[in-house]
């Protein structure tokens, strides 16, 4: 398995966001620096003009193929896991498939599951490889937060916006842009490569209304999402250990990147070793499903052969997934 990422080049600080929202923050008597103090997000990134999220996914995919030493013609499956899309059909995967020059024999489709899409895509690809349907798979995600955030600025700066509107859309302001990709292949053909060991997932779909997003914005019950998401994580963690998994002494815990409160709550709830939990949201924001693999790609530089890595996160729905990797 090879994991790569592409960072969007345009840095947008939370201070700049506060300036854009200055009129409404003053009118609503809301403090500046809430994004920094409450969420811990100092900056996030946007793409340069003329670069699209799927172009970035293509770039990440090309980097992953090169790093893995796999030719495009060897890919039997492409899964795009982006939340971002410009149209309902065709799939985002179809453009990425074409631009990467993948063969017509390569299946290609989108898997959408909010911030868990990439982990779900990896699991699906691994299962298809194990069943003998394909030999190599490419999983990608490219996200673009700018259009949604520009729309949110306009709505929150309207004269009739309220404090409740700001709080419901606060999470939208923490989003960022970026892209990631992973090549997955058969373990027996690459005995020295990183390996997907397995994991668990759990659903709490009674909470599907807590975070609802679309092209025009994302509306979140922040407290409800944290409380119920945390309960789901703890239940999944406990059930996994009862089933024989042992994740209490992993070398690295790569979590979906959201905010200070989310990260601190998960560390405390399941007893993670804090210095083994890498943090990227202060500089990247929440990059949706690309967030976790981007963080994993960054950590790859310091991981050693034999290290055990647990990928874990919660996505709106609610769903949680935990996936162990052997580095």
HELIX and SHEET records of a PDB file:
HELIX    1   1 UNK A   14  UNK A   20  1                                   7    
HELIX    2   2 UNK A   22  UNK A   27  1                                   6    
HELIX    3   3 UNK A   34  UNK A   34  1                                   1    
HELIX    4   4 UNK A   35  UNK A   39  3                                   5    
HELIX    5   5 UNK A   53  UNK A   68  1                                  16    
HELIX    6   6 UNK A   72  UNK A   74  5                                   3    
HELIX    7   7 UNK A   92  UNK A   99  1                                   8    
HELIX    8   8 UNK A  114  UNK A  116  5                                   3    
HELIX    9   9 UNK A  117  UNK A  130  1                                  14    
HELIX   10  10 UNK A  146  UNK A  156  1                                  11    
HELIX   11  11 UNK A  163  UNK A  168  1                                   6    
HELIX   12  12 UNK A  170  UNK A  174  5                                   5    
HELIX   13  13 UNK A  187  UNK A  189  5                                   3    
HELIX   14  14 UNK A  205  UNK A  207  5                                   3    
HELIX   15  15 UNK A  222  UNK A  242  1                                  21    
HELIX   16  16 UNK A  260  UNK A  270  1                                  11    
HELIX   17  17 UNK A  274  UNK A  276  5                                   3    
HELIX   18  18 UNK A  281  UNK A  284  1                                   4    
HELIX   19  19 UNK A  290  UNK A  299  1                                  10    
SHEET    1   A 5 UNK A   2  UNK A   7  0                                        
SHEET    2   A 5 UNK A 178  UNK A 185 -1                                        
SHEET    3   A 5 UNK A 136  UNK A 143 -1                                        
SHEET    4   A 5 UNK A  75  UNK A  80  1                                        
SHEET    5   A 5 UNK A 107  UNK A 110  1                                        
SHEET    1   B 2 UNK A  10  UNK A  13  0                                        
SHEET    2   B 2 UNK A  43  UNK A  46 -1                                        
SHEET    1   C 4 UNK A 195  UNK A 203  0                                        
SHEET    2   C 4 UNK A 319  UNK A 326 -1                                        
SHEET    3   C 4 UNK A 308  UNK A 315 -1                                        
SHEET    4   C 4 UNK A 252  UNK A 255  1                                        
SHEET    1   D 2 UNK A 211  UNK A 214  0                                        
SHEET    2   D 2 UNK A 217  UNK A 220 -1                                        
END                                                                             
